[in-house]
Amino acid sequence: MFDDLMTWLRAQLDERESTAAHNLASIERHDLAVQMLVEVDAKRRILDLHRQDGALCEHCDAHWPCPTVRLVGLPYADRDGYREEWRP
Ligand SMILES: [Zn+2]
C-alpha cells in the first residue's frame, strides 16, 4: 500500500491527529489528546527536517530512510503497512 516510510508515517500521524481531535471533547481524555497533538506536531517537524535527497537524507546525509525517520516510525511498527526493512 505504501512504498515509502515517509508517506506511510505521515498517514499514521494524520490518523493519530484525528483520534486526538475526537478525544479533545472528552473531559477525561482532554489532557491526553492535547499531549498527542503536541507529539504529532513535533514528529511532523522532525520529518520536515529530514527529507529525501536522492539516496540520502538532506539533513543528516545518511542513507535514506535515515535513522531519525526510522526511529520516528518505530512506535507505529505494529500498524498495518509497516515494513520490517524500515526497522532501525
Ligand atoms: Zn535524516
PDB file of the backbone (N, CA, C, O) and the ligand in Angstrom, with CONECT records:
HET     ZN  A 101       1
ATOM      1  N   MET A   1       0.835  -1.200   0.000  1.00  0.00           N
ATOM      2  CA  MET A   1       0.000   0.000   0.000  1.00  0.00           C
ATOM      3  C   MET A   1       0.870   1.250   0.000  1.00  0.00           C
ATOM      4  O   MET A   1       0.723   2.112  -0.867  1.00  0.00           O
ATOM      5  N   PHE A   2       1.778   1.352   0.972  1.00  0.00           N
ATOM      6  CA  PHE A   2       2.720   2.475   0.983  1.00  0.00           C
ATOM      7  C   PHE A   2       4.116   1.951   0.671  1.00  0.00           C
ATOM      8  O   PHE A   2       4.622   1.060   1.353  1.00  0.00           O
ATOM      9  N   ASP A   3       4.732   2.513  -0.364  1.00  0.00           N
ATOM     10  CA  ASP A   3       6.055   2.061  -0.756  1.00  0.00           C
ATOM     11  C   ASP A   3       7.167   2.707   0.052  1.00  0.00           C
ATOM     12  O   ASP A   3       8.253   2.145   0.194  1.00  0.00           O
ATOM     13  N   ASP A   4       6.887   3.893   0.582  1.00  0.00           N
ATOM     14  CA  ASP A   4       7.973   4.534   1.314  1.00  0.00           C
ATOM     15  C   ASP A   4       7.547   4.911   2.731  1.00  0.00           C
ATOM     16  O   ASP A   4       6.390   5.224   3.015  1.00  0.00           O
ATOM     17  N   LEU A   5       8.552   4.861   3.596  1.00  0.00           N
ATOM     18  CA  LEU A   5       8.328   5.081   5.029  1.00  0.00           C
ATOM     19  C   LEU A   5       7.747   6.462   5.298  1.00  0.00           C
ATOM     20  O   LEU A   5       6.860   6.596   6.141  1.00  0.00           O
ATOM     21  N   MET A   6       8.221   7.484   4.609  1.00  0.00           N
ATOM     22  CA  MET A   6       7.760   8.845   4.876  1.00  0.00           C
ATOM     23  C   MET A   6       6.255   8.993   4.600  1.00  0.00           C
ATOM     24  O   MET A   6       5.533   9.575   5.411  1.00  0.00           O
ATOM     25  N   THR A   7       5.791   8.481   3.485  1.00  0.00           N
ATOM     26  CA  THR A   7       4.372   8.575   3.142  1.00  0.00           C
ATOM     27  C   THR A   7       3.525   7.803   4.150  1.00  0.00           C
ATOM     28  O   THR A   7       2.492   8.290   4.610  1.00  0.00           O
ATOM     29  N   TRP A   8       3.968   6.612   4.482  1.00  0.00           N
ATOM     30  CA  TRP A   8       3.253   5.775   5.455  1.00  0.00           C
ATOM     31  C   TRP A   8       3.219   6.471   6.819  1.00  0.00           C
ATOM     32  O   TRP A   8       2.188   6.508   7.490  1.00  0.00           O
ATOM     33  N   LEU A   9       4.367   7.019   7.208  1.00  0.00           N
ATOM     34  CA  LEU A   9       4.473   7.651   8.524  1.00  0.00           C
ATOM     35  C   LEU A   9       3.581   8.896   8.629  1.00  0.00           C
ATOM     36  O   LEU A   9       2.951   9.129   9.660  1.00  0.00           O
ATOM     37  N   ARG A  10       3.534   9.677   7.569  1.00  0.00           N
ATOM     38  CA  ARG A  10       2.657  10.862   7.607  1.00  0.00           C
ATOM     39  C   ARG A  10       1.190  10.455   7.695  1.00  0.00           C
ATOM     40  O   ARG A  10       0.389  11.155   8.314  1.00  0.00           O
ATOM     41  N   ALA A  11       0.835   9.333   7.085  1.00  0.00           N
ATOM     42  CA  ALA A  11      -0.537   8.823   7.197  1.00  0.00           C
ATOM     43  C   ALA A  11      -0.829   8.385   8.634  1.00  0.00           C
ATOM     44  O   ALA A  11      -1.940   8.586   9.125  1.00  0.00           O
ATOM     45  N   GLN A  12       0.149   7.791   9.308  1.00  0.00           N
ATOM     46  CA  GLN A  12      -0.038   7.387  10.714  1.00  0.00           C
ATOM     47  C   GLN A  12      -0.249   8.616  11.594  1.00  0.00           C
ATOM     48  O   GLN A  12      -1.078   8.608  12.504  1.00  0.00           O
ATOM     49  N   LEU A  13       0.512   9.668  11.311  1.00  0.00           N
ATOM     50  CA  LEU A  13       0.395  10.894  12.104  1.00  0.00           C
ATOM     51  C   LEU A  13      -0.952  11.568  11.858  1.00  0.00           C
ATOM     52  O   LEU A  13      -1.547  12.126  12.780  1.00  0.00           O
ATOM     53  N   ASP A  14      -1.433  11.516  10.611  1.00  0.00           N
ATOM     54  CA  ASP A  14      -2.761  12.070  10.305  1.00  0.00           C
ATOM     55  C   ASP A  14      -3.835  11.329  11.100  1.00  0.00           C
ATOM     56  O   ASP A  14      -4.753  11.938  11.649  1.00  0.00           O
ATOM     57  N   GLU A  15      -3.701  10.001  11.151  1.00  0.00           N
ATOM     58  CA  GLU A  15      -4.670   9.181  11.884  1.00  0.00           C
ATOM     59  C   GLU A  15      -4.617   9.480  13.380  1.00  0.00           C
ATOM     60  O   GLU A  15      -5.648   9.576  14.045  1.00  0.00           O
ATOM     61  N   ARG A  16      -3.400   9.624  13.893  1.00  0.00           N
ATOM     62  CA  ARG A  16      -3.187   9.938  15.311  1.00  0.00           C
ATOM     63  C   ARG A  16      -3.821  11.300  15.639  1.00  0.00           C
ATOM     64  O   ARG A  16      -4.438  11.472  16.690  1.00  0.00           O
ATOM     65  N   GLU A  17      -3.658  12.239  14.738  1.00  0.00           N
ATOM     66  CA  GLU A  17      -4.223  13.573  14.934  1.00  0.00           C
ATOM     67  C   GLU A  17      -5.753  13.513  14.950  1.00  0.00           C
ATOM     68  O   GLU A  17      -6.396  14.189  15.753  1.00  0.00           O
ATOM     69  N   SER A  18      -6.329  12.706  14.063  1.00  0.00           N
ATOM     70  CA  SER A  18      -7.793  12.558  14.033  1.00  0.00           C
ATOM     71  C   SER A  18      -8.313  11.952  15.325  1.00  0.00           C
ATOM     72  O   SER A  18      -9.323  12.400  15.868  1.00  0.00           O
ATOM     73  N   THR A  19      -7.617  10.930  15.818  1.00  0.00           N
ATOM     74  CA  THR A  19      -8.008  10.303  17.084  1.00  0.00           C
ATOM     75  C   THR A  19      -7.961  11.326  18.213  1.00  0.00           C
ATOM     76  O   THR A  19      -8.890  11.419  19.016  1.00  0.00           O
ATOM     77  N   ALA A  20      -6.884  12.083  18.267  1.00  0.00           N
ATOM     78  CA  ALA A  20      -6.728  13.101  19.312  1.00  0.00           C
ATOM     79  C   ALA A  20      -7.835  14.152  19.209  1.00  0.00           C
ATOM     80  O   ALA A  20      -8.386  14.582  20.222  1.00  0.00           O
ATOM     81  N   ALA A  21      -8.152  14.557  17.997  1.00  0.00           N
ATOM     82  CA  ALA A  21      -9.172  15.593  17.808  1.00  0.00           C
ATOM     83  C   ALA A  21     -10.525  15.142  18.350  1.00  0.00           C
ATOM     84  O   ALA A  21     -11.262  15.937  18.933  1.00  0.00           O
ATOM     85  N   HIS A  22     -10.852  13.850  18.153  1.00  0.00           N
ATOM     86  CA  HIS A  22     -12.110  13.322  18.695  1.00  0.00           C
ATOM     87  C   HIS A  22     -12.100  13.315  20.209  1.00  0.00           C
ATOM     88  O   HIS A  22     -13.130  13.536  20.846  1.00  0.00           O
ATOM     89  N   ASN A  23     -10.925  13.060  20.789  1.00  0.00           N
ATOM     90  CA  ASN A  23     -10.822  12.951  22.244  1.00  0.00           C
ATOM     91  C   ASN A  23     -10.757  14.305  22.951  1.00  0.00           C
ATOM     92  O   ASN A  23     -10.907  14.375  24.170  1.00  0.00           O
ATOM     93  N   LEU A  24     -10.535  15.369  22.195  1.00  0.00           N
ATOM     94  CA  LEU A  24     -10.461  16.705  22.819  1.00  0.00           C
ATOM     95  C   LEU A  24     -11.756  17.056  23.536  1.00  0.00           C
ATOM     96  O   LEU A  24     -11.741  17.779  24.532  1.00  0.00           O
ATOM     97  N   ALA A  25     -12.871  16.548  23.034  1.00  0.00           N
ATOM     98  CA  ALA A  25     -14.172  16.874  23.616  1.00  0.00           C
ATOM     99  C   ALA A  25     -14.436  16.117  24.918  1.00  0.00           C
ATOM    100  O   ALA A  25     -15.323  16.478  25.691  1.00  0.00           O
ATOM    101  N   SER A  26     -13.658  15.069  25.145  1.00  0.00           N
ATOM    102  CA  SER A  26     -13.854  14.263  26.349  1.00  0.00           C
ATOM    103  C   SER A  26     -13.105  14.882  27.528  1.00  0.00           C
ATOM    104  O   SER A  26     -11.910  15.164  27.435  1.00  0.00           O
ATOM    105  N   ILE A  27     -13.816  15.092  28.633  1.00  0.00           N
ATOM    106  CA  ILE A  27     -13.181  15.692  29.817  1.00  0.00           C
ATOM    107  C   ILE A  27     -12.058  14.796  30.330  1.00  0.00           C
ATOM    108  O   ILE A  27     -10.981  15.277  30.679  1.00  0.00           O
ATOM    109  N   GLU A  28     -12.319  13.482  30.373  1.00  0.00           N
ATOM    110  CA  GLU A  28     -11.322  12.549  30.919  1.00  0.00           C
ATOM    111  C   GLU A  28     -10.087  12.449  30.020  1.00  0.00           C
ATOM    112  O   GLU A  28      -8.973  12.240  30.499  1.00  0.00           O
ATOM    113  N   ARG A  29     -10.304  12.604  28.708  1.00  0.00           N
ATOM    114  CA  ARG A  29      -9.200  12.367  27.773  1.00  0.00           C
ATOM    115  C   ARG A  29      -8.612  13.653  27.206  1.00  0.00           C
ATOM    116  O   ARG A  29      -7.734  13.599  26.345  1.00  0.00           O
ATOM    117  N   HIS A  30      -9.075  14.796  27.669  1.00  0.00           N
ATOM    118  CA  HIS A  30      -8.645  16.058  27.075  1.00  0.00           C
ATOM    119  C   HIS A  30      -7.136  16.267  27.169  1.00  0.00           C
ATOM    120  O   HIS A  30      -6.490  16.598  26.175  1.00  0.00           O
ATOM    121  N   ASP A  31      -6.572  16.073  28.367  1.00  0.00           N
ATOM    122  CA  ASP A  31      -5.133  16.303  28.548  1.00  0.00           C
ATOM    123  C   ASP A  31      -4.302  15.361  27.685  1.00  0.00           C
ATOM    124  O   ASP A  31      -3.293  15.758  27.101  1.00  0.00           O
ATOM    125  N   LEU A  32      -4.744  14.105  27.614  1.00  0.00           N
ATOM    126  CA  LEU A  32      -4.043  13.124  26.779  1.00  0.00           C
ATOM    127  C   LEU A  32      -4.125  13.523  25.304  1.00  0.00           C
ATOM    128  O   LEU A  32      -3.150  13.396  24.562  1.00  0.00           O
ATOM    129  N   ALA A  33      -5.296  14.005  24.889  1.00  0.00           N
ATOM    130  CA  ALA A  33      -5.485  14.417  23.494  1.00  0.00           C
ATOM    131  C   ALA A  33      -4.564  15.589  23.152  1.00  0.00           C
ATOM    132  O   ALA A  33      -3.972  15.627  22.073  1.00  0.00           O
ATOM    133  N   VAL A  34      -4.449  16.534  24.071  1.00  0.00           N
ATOM    134  CA  VAL A  34      -3.564  17.684  23.838  1.00  0.00           C
ATOM    135  C   VAL A  34      -2.120  17.201  23.711  1.00  0.00           C
ATOM    136  O   VAL A  34      -1.381  17.656  22.838  1.00  0.00           O
ATOM    137  N   GLN A  35      -1.726  16.281  24.582  1.00  0.00           N
ATOM    138  CA  GLN A  35      -0.375  15.731  24.524  1.00  0.00           C
ATOM    139  C   GLN A  35      -0.119  15.031  23.177  1.00  0.00           C
ATOM    140  O   GLN A  35       0.947  15.178  22.578  1.00  0.00           O
ATOM    141  N   MET A  36      -1.121  14.268  22.717  1.00  0.00           N
ATOM    142  CA  MET A  36      -0.992  13.576  21.436  1.00  0.00           C
ATOM    143  C   MET A  36      -0.788  14.572  20.298  1.00  0.00           C
ATOM    144  O   MET A  36       0.031  14.347  19.407  1.00  0.00           O
ATOM    145  N   LEU A  37      -1.535  15.672  20.332  1.00  0.00           N
ATOM    146  CA  LEU A  37      -1.424  16.676  19.269  1.00  0.00           C
ATOM    147  C   LEU A  37      -0.050  17.348  19.279  1.00  0.00           C
ATOM    148  O   LEU A  37       0.519  17.634  18.226  1.00  0.00           O
ATOM    149  N   VAL A  38       0.473  17.595  20.478  1.00  0.00           N
ATOM    150  CA  VAL A  38       1.808  18.190  20.593  1.00  0.00           C
ATOM    151  C   VAL A  38       2.861  17.227  20.041  1.00  0.00           C
ATOM    152  O   VAL A  38       3.805  17.643  19.368  1.00  0.00           O
ATOM    153  N   GLU A  39       2.686  15.940  20.335  1.00  0.00           N
ATOM    154  CA  GLU A  39       3.639  14.937  19.843  1.00  0.00           C
ATOM    155  C   GLU A  39       3.570  14.812  18.319  1.00  0.00           C
ATOM    156  O   GLU A  39       4.600  14.714  17.652  1.00  0.00           O
ATOM    157  N   VAL A  40       2.360  14.817  17.778  1.00  0.00           N
ATOM    158  CA  VAL A  40       2.202  14.739  16.319  1.00  0.00           C
ATOM    159  C   VAL A  40       2.876  15.942  15.663  1.00  0.00           C
ATOM    160  O   VAL A  40       3.555  15.794  14.647  1.00  0.00           O
ATOM    161  N   ASP A  41       2.695  17.116  16.231  1.00  0.00           N
ATOM    162  CA  ASP A  41       3.300  18.321  15.670  1.00  0.00           C
ATOM    163  C   ASP A  41       4.825  18.226  15.697  1.00  0.00           C
ATOM    164  O   ASP A  41       5.486  18.564  14.715  1.00  0.00           O
ATOM    165  N   ALA A  42       5.385  17.767  16.818  1.00  0.00           N
ATOM    166  CA  ALA A  42       6.838  17.642  16.932  1.00  0.00           C
ATOM    167  C   ALA A  42       7.372  16.631  15.923  1.00  0.00           C
ATOM    168  O   ALA A  42       8.411  16.860  15.304  1.00  0.00           O
ATOM    169  N   LYS A  43       6.664  15.512  15.757  1.00  0.00           N
ATOM    170  CA  LYS A  43       7.126  14.487  14.812  1.00  0.00           C
ATOM    171  C   LYS A  43       7.050  14.994  13.374  1.00  0.00           C
ATOM    172  O   LYS A  43       7.927  14.698  12.562  1.00  0.00           O
ATOM    173  N   ARG A  44       6.011  15.751  13.061  1.00  0.00           N
ATOM    174  CA  ARG A  44       5.924  16.333  11.705  1.00  0.00           C
ATOM    175  C   ARG A  44       7.086  17.291  11.452  1.00  0.00           C
ATOM    176  O   ARG A  44       7.633  17.335  10.350  1.00  0.00           O
ATOM    177  N   ARG A  45       7.459  18.056  12.474  1.00  0.00           N
ATOM    178  CA  ARG A  45       8.587  18.989  12.312  1.00  0.00           C
ATOM    179  C   ARG A  45       9.893  18.240  12.096  1.00  0.00           C
ATOM    180  O   ARG A  45      10.745  18.669  11.318  1.00  0.00           O
ATOM    181  N   ILE A  46      10.043  17.113  12.792  1.00  0.00           N
ATOM    182  CA  ILE A  46      11.239  16.279  12.589  1.00  0.00           C
ATOM    183  C   ILE A  46      11.262  15.774  11.147  1.00  0.00           C
ATOM    184  O   ILE A  46      12.295  15.814  10.480  1.00  0.00           O
ATOM    185  N   LEU A  47      10.093  15.294  10.672  1.00  0.00           N
ATOM    186  CA  LEU A  47      10.025  14.774   9.301  1.00  0.00           C
ATOM    187  C   LEU A  47      10.254  15.882   8.274  1.00  0.00           C
ATOM    188  O   LEU A  47      10.813  15.629   7.206  1.00  0.00           O
ATOM    189  N   ASP A  48       9.826  17.108   8.587  1.00  0.00           N
ATOM    190  CA  ASP A  48      10.070  18.239   7.678  1.00  0.00           C
ATOM    191  C   ASP A  48      11.564  18.517   7.532  1.00  0.00           C
ATOM    192  O   ASP A  48      12.025  18.941   6.472  1.00  0.00           O
ATOM    193  N   LEU A  49      12.322  18.273   8.616  1.00  0.00           N
ATOM    194  CA  LEU A  49      13.770  18.478   8.575  1.00  0.00           C
ATOM    195  C   LEU A  49      14.478  17.395   7.777  1.00  0.00           C
ATOM    196  O   LEU A  49      15.436  17.664   7.053  1.00  0.00           O
ATOM    197  N   HIS A  50      13.991  16.164   7.919  1.00  0.00           N
ATOM    198  CA  HIS A  50      14.658  15.006   7.311  1.00  0.00           C
ATOM    199  C   HIS A  50      13.937  14.616   6.034  1.00  0.00           C
ATOM    200  O   HIS A  50      12.967  13.858   6.062  1.00  0.00           O
ATOM    201  N   ARG A  51      14.414  15.135   4.927  1.00  0.00           N
ATOM    202  CA  ARG A  51      13.796  14.872   3.628  1.00  0.00           C
ATOM    203  C   ARG A  51      14.753  14.078   2.745  1.00  0.00           C
ATOM    204  O   ARG A  51      15.975  14.159   2.872  1.00  0.00           O
ATOM    205  N   GLN A  52      14.149  13.315   1.855  1.00  0.00           N
ATOM    206  CA  GLN A  52      14.946  12.511   0.939  1.00  0.00           C
ATOM    207  C   GLN A  52      15.571  13.383  -0.139  1.00  0.00           C
ATOM    208  O   GLN A  52      14.902  14.213  -0.755  1.00  0.00           O
ATOM    209  N   ASP A  53      16.860  13.181  -0.354  1.00  0.00           N
ATOM    210  CA  ASP A  53      17.568  13.837  -1.441  1.00  0.00           C
ATOM    211  C   ASP A  53      18.327  12.746  -2.182  1.00  0.00           C
ATOM    212  O   ASP A  53      19.469  12.435  -1.844  1.00  0.00           O
ATOM    213  N   GLY A  54      17.694  12.169  -3.187  1.00  0.00           N
ATOM    214  CA  GLY A  54      18.287  11.015  -3.867  1.00  0.00           C
ATOM    215  C   GLY A  54      18.332   9.831  -2.921  1.00  0.00           C
ATOM    216  O   GLY A  54      17.308   9.427  -2.371  1.00  0.00           O
ATOM    217  N   ALA A  55      19.516   9.279  -2.733  1.00  0.00           N
ATOM    218  CA  ALA A  55      19.665   8.115  -1.856  1.00  0.00           C
ATOM    219  C   ALA A  55      19.957   8.511  -0.414  1.00  0.00           C
ATOM    220  O   ALA A  55      20.093   7.657   0.462  1.00  0.00           O
ATOM    221  N   LEU A  56      20.051   9.832  -0.181  1.00  0.00           N
ATOM    222  CA  LEU A  56      20.459  10.301   1.145  1.00  0.00           C
ATOM    223  C   LEU A  56      19.391  11.178   1.793  1.00  0.00           C
ATOM    224  O   LEU A  56      18.466  11.651   1.133  1.00  0.00           O
ATOM    225  N   CYS A  57      19.541  11.383   3.099  1.00  0.00           N
ATOM    226  CA  CYS A  57      18.736  12.370   3.824  1.00  0.00           C
ATOM    227  C   CYS A  57      19.426  13.724   3.693  1.00  0.00           C
ATOM    228  O   CYS A  57      20.632  13.827   3.918  1.00  0.00           O
ATOM    229  N   GLU A  58      18.675  14.762   3.331  1.00  0.00           N
ATOM    230  CA  GLU A  58      19.320  16.055   3.110  1.00  0.00           C
ATOM    231  C   GLU A  58      19.760  16.703   4.428  1.00  0.00           C
ATOM    232  O   GLU A  58      20.575  17.626   4.415  1.00  0.00           O
ATOM    233  N   HIS A  59      19.233  16.235   5.558  1.00  0.00           N
ATOM    234  CA  HIS A  59      19.594  16.821   6.847  1.00  0.00           C
ATOM    235  C   HIS A  59      20.826  16.154   7.457  1.00  0.00           C
ATOM    236  O   HIS A  59      21.755  16.830   7.902  1.00  0.00           O
ATOM    237  N   CYS A  60      20.822  14.812   7.472  1.00  0.00           N
ATOM    238  CA  CYS A  60      21.921  14.129   8.167  1.00  0.00           C
ATOM    239  C   CYS A  60      22.836  13.335   7.238  1.00  0.00           C
ATOM    240  O   CYS A  60      23.758  12.661   7.698  1.00  0.00           O
ATOM    241  N   ASP A  61      22.583  13.413   5.936  1.00  0.00           N
ATOM    242  CA  ASP A  61      23.467  12.769   4.953  1.00  0.00           C
ATOM    243  C   ASP A  61      23.555  11.256   5.083  1.00  0.00           C
ATOM    244  O   ASP A  61      24.431  10.635   4.481  1.00  0.00           O
ATOM    245  N   ALA A  62      22.669  10.659   5.854  1.00  0.00           N
ATOM    246  CA  ALA A  62      22.670   9.203   5.992  1.00  0.00           C
ATOM    247  C   ALA A  62      21.865   8.597   4.849  1.00  0.00           C
ATOM    248  O   ALA A  62      21.074   9.283   4.202  1.00  0.00           O
ATOM    249  N   HIS A  63      22.072   7.309   4.607  1.00  0.00           N
ATOM    250  CA  HIS A  63      21.311   6.593   3.586  1.00  0.00           C
ATOM    251  C   HIS A  63      19.820   6.678   3.928  1.00  0.00           C
ATOM    252  O   HIS A  63      19.428   6.535   5.086  1.00  0.00           O
ATOM    253  N   TRP A  64      19.002   6.911   2.907  1.00  0.00           N
ATOM    254  CA  TRP A  64      17.569   7.074   3.095  1.00  0.00           C
ATOM    255  C   TRP A  64      16.840   5.728   3.184  1.00  0.00           C
ATOM    256  O   TRP A  64      17.180   4.824   2.420  1.00  0.00           O
ATOM    257  N   PRO A  65      15.852   5.545   4.077  1.00  0.00           N
ATOM    258  CA  PRO A  65      15.443   6.469   5.140  1.00  0.00           C
ATOM    259  C   PRO A  65      16.457   6.492   6.269  1.00  0.00           C
ATOM    260  O   PRO A  65      16.952   5.450   6.699  1.00  0.00           O
ATOM    261  N   CYS A  66      16.755   7.684   6.738  1.00  0.00           N
ATOM    262  CA  CYS A  66      17.805   7.858   7.735  1.00  0.00           C
ATOM    263  C   CYS A  66      17.357   7.300   9.097  1.00  0.00           C
ATOM    264  O   CYS A  66      16.168   7.058   9.301  1.00  0.00           O
ATOM    265  N   PRO A  67      18.296   7.097  10.021  1.00  0.00           N
ATOM    266  CA  PRO A  67      17.957   6.542  11.332  1.00  0.00           C
ATOM    267  C   PRO A  67      16.906   7.360  12.085  1.00  0.00           C
ATOM    268  O   PRO A  67      16.083   6.788  12.800  1.00  0.00           O
ATOM    269  N   THR A  68      16.920   8.675  11.937  1.00  0.00           N
ATOM    270  CA  THR A  68      15.951   9.517  12.643  1.00  0.00           C
ATOM    271  C   THR A  68      14.525   9.228  12.169  1.00  0.00           C
ATOM    272  O   THR A  68      13.618   9.064  12.985  1.00  0.00           O
ATOM    273  N   VAL A  69      14.329   9.166  10.851  1.00  0.00           N
ATOM    274  CA  VAL A  69      12.998   8.883  10.306  1.00  0.00           C
ATOM    275  C   VAL A  69      12.564   7.468  10.696  1.00  0.00           C
ATOM    276  O   VAL A  69      11.395   7.240  11.008  1.00  0.00           O
ATOM    277  N   ARG A  70      13.490   6.532  10.678  1.00  0.00           N
ATOM    278  CA  ARG A  70      13.167   5.153  11.087  1.00  0.00           C
ATOM    279  C   ARG A  70      12.718   5.109  12.546  1.00  0.00           C
ATOM    280  O   ARG A  70      11.784   4.388  12.899  1.00  0.00           O
ATOM    281  N   LEU A  71      13.394   5.888  13.385  1.00  0.00           N
ATOM    282  CA  LEU A  71      13.042   5.898  14.811  1.00  0.00           C
ATOM    283  C   LEU A  71      11.696   6.574  15.055  1.00  0.00           C
ATOM    284  O   LEU A  71      10.946   6.154  15.936  1.00  0.00           O
ATOM    285  N   VAL A  72      11.382   7.611  14.286  1.00  0.00           N
ATOM    286  CA  VAL A  72      10.066   8.246  14.411  1.00  0.00           C
ATOM    287  C   VAL A  72       8.970   7.230  14.053  1.00  0.00           C
ATOM    288  O   VAL A  72       7.879   7.257  14.623  1.00  0.00           O
ATOM    289  N   GLY A  73       9.271   6.343  13.111  1.00  0.00           N
ATOM    290  CA  GLY A  73       8.294   5.346  12.672  1.00  0.00           C
ATOM    291  C   GLY A  73       8.154   4.163  13.615  1.00  0.00           C
ATOM    292  O   GLY A  73       7.130   3.478  13.602  1.00  0.00           O
ATOM    293  N   LEU A  74       9.166   3.915  14.428  1.00  0.00           N
ATOM    294  CA  LEU A  74       9.197   2.705  15.251  1.00  0.00           C
ATOM    295  C   LEU A  74       7.985   2.527  16.178  1.00  0.00           C
ATOM    296  O   LEU A  74       7.485   1.409  16.298  1.00  0.00           O
ATOM    297  N   PRO A  75       7.494   3.587  16.837  1.00  0.00           N
ATOM    298  CA  PRO A  75       6.330   3.391  17.722  1.00  0.00           C
ATOM    299  C   PRO A  75       5.083   2.903  16.986  1.00  0.00           C
ATOM    300  O   PRO A  75       4.137   2.435  17.620  1.00  0.00           O
ATOM    301  N   TYR A  76       5.070   3.007  15.656  1.00  0.00           N
ATOM    302  CA  TYR A  76       3.896   2.602  14.880  1.00  0.00           C
ATOM    303  C   TYR A  76       4.131   1.280  14.143  1.00  0.00           C
ATOM    304  O   TYR A  76       3.367   0.913  13.251  1.00  0.00           O
ATOM    305  N   ALA A  77       5.191   0.576  14.526  1.00  0.00           N
ATOM    306  CA  ALA A  77       5.599  -0.637  13.795  1.00  0.00           C
ATOM    307  C   ALA A  77       4.550  -1.744  13.824  1.00  0.00           C
ATOM    308  O   ALA A  77       4.568  -2.632  12.972  1.00  0.00           O
ATOM    309  N   ASP A  78       3.648  -1.703  14.780  1.00  0.00           N
ATOM    310  CA  ASP A  78       2.621  -2.753  14.862  1.00  0.00           C
ATOM    311  C   ASP A  78       1.417  -2.448  13.971  1.00  0.00           C
ATOM    312  O   ASP A  78       0.466  -3.228  13.929  1.00  0.00           O
ATOM    313  N   ARG A  79       1.448  -1.337  13.270  1.00  0.00           N
ATOM    314  CA  ARG A  79       0.305  -0.956  12.434  1.00  0.00           C
ATOM    315  C   ARG A  79       0.414  -1.529  11.020  1.00  0.00           C
ATOM    316  O   ARG A  79       1.502  -1.857  10.546  1.00  0.00           O
ATOM    317  N   ASP A  80      -0.732  -1.638  10.367  1.00  0.00           N
ATOM    318  CA  ASP A  80      -0.779  -2.168   9.006  1.00  0.00           C
ATOM    319  C   ASP A  80       0.127  -1.366   8.078  1.00  0.00           C
ATOM    320  O   ASP A  80       0.157  -0.136   8.124  1.00  0.00           O
ATOM    321  N   GLY A  81       0.848  -2.071   7.255  1.00  0.00           N
ATOM    322  CA  GLY A  81       1.652  -1.430   6.230  1.00  0.00           C
ATOM    323  C   GLY A  81       3.104  -1.227   6.607  1.00  0.00           C
ATOM    324  O   GLY A  81       3.931  -0.908   5.752  1.00  0.00           O
ATOM    325  N   TYR A  82       3.431  -1.413   7.911  1.00  0.00           N
ATOM    326  CA  TYR A  82       4.830  -1.232   8.319  1.00  0.00           C
ATOM    327  C   TYR A  82       5.666  -2.347   7.720  1.00  0.00           C
ATOM    328  O   TYR A  82       5.252  -3.506   7.707  1.00  0.00           O
ATOM    329  N   ARG A  83       6.843  -1.995   7.224  1.00  0.00           N
ATOM    330  CA  ARG A  83       7.730  -2.990   6.626  1.00  0.00           C
ATOM    331  C   ARG A  83       8.939  -3.216   7.529  1.00  0.00           C
ATOM    332  O   ARG A  83       9.529  -2.274   8.059  1.00  0.00           O
ATOM    333  N   GLU A  84       9.280  -4.461   7.685  1.00  0.00           N
ATOM    334  CA  GLU A  84      10.425  -4.803   8.548  1.00  0.00           C
ATOM    335  C   GLU A  84      11.715  -4.144   8.058  1.00  0.00           C
ATOM    336  O   GLU A  84      12.617  -3.872   8.851  1.00  0.00           O
ATOM    337  N   GLU A  85      11.800  -3.890   6.758  1.00  0.00           N
ATOM    338  CA  GLU A  85      13.008  -3.256   6.222  1.00  0.00           C
ATOM    339  C   GLU A  85      13.169  -1.808   6.708  1.00  0.00           C
ATOM    340  O   GLU A  85      14.245  -1.225   6.575  1.00  0.00           O
ATOM    341  N   TRP A  86      12.102  -1.233   7.268  1.00  0.00           N
ATOM    342  CA  TRP A  86      12.184   0.142   7.796  1.00  0.00           C
ATOM    343  C   TRP A  86      12.673   0.169   9.241  1.00  0.00           C
ATOM    344  O   TRP A  86      13.032   1.227   9.758  1.00  0.00           O
ATOM    345  N   ARG A  87      12.689  -0.997   9.895  1.00  0.00           N
ATOM    346  CA  ARG A  87      13.042  -1.047  11.314  1.00  0.00           C
ATOM    347  C   ARG A  87      14.479  -0.565  11.515  1.00  0.00           C
ATOM    348  O   ARG A  87      15.379  -1.013  10.805  1.00  0.00           O
ATOM    349  N   PRO A  88      14.712   0.349  12.480  1.00  0.00           N
ATOM    350  CA  PRO A  88      16.079   0.838  12.684  1.00  0.00           C
ATOM    351  C   PRO A  88      16.991  -0.233  13.291  1.00  0.00           C
ATOM    352  O   PRO A  88      18.172   0.022  13.524  1.00  0.00           O
TER     353      PRO A  88
HETATM  354 ZN    ZN A 101      17.921  12.404   8.448  1.00  0.00          ZN2+
END
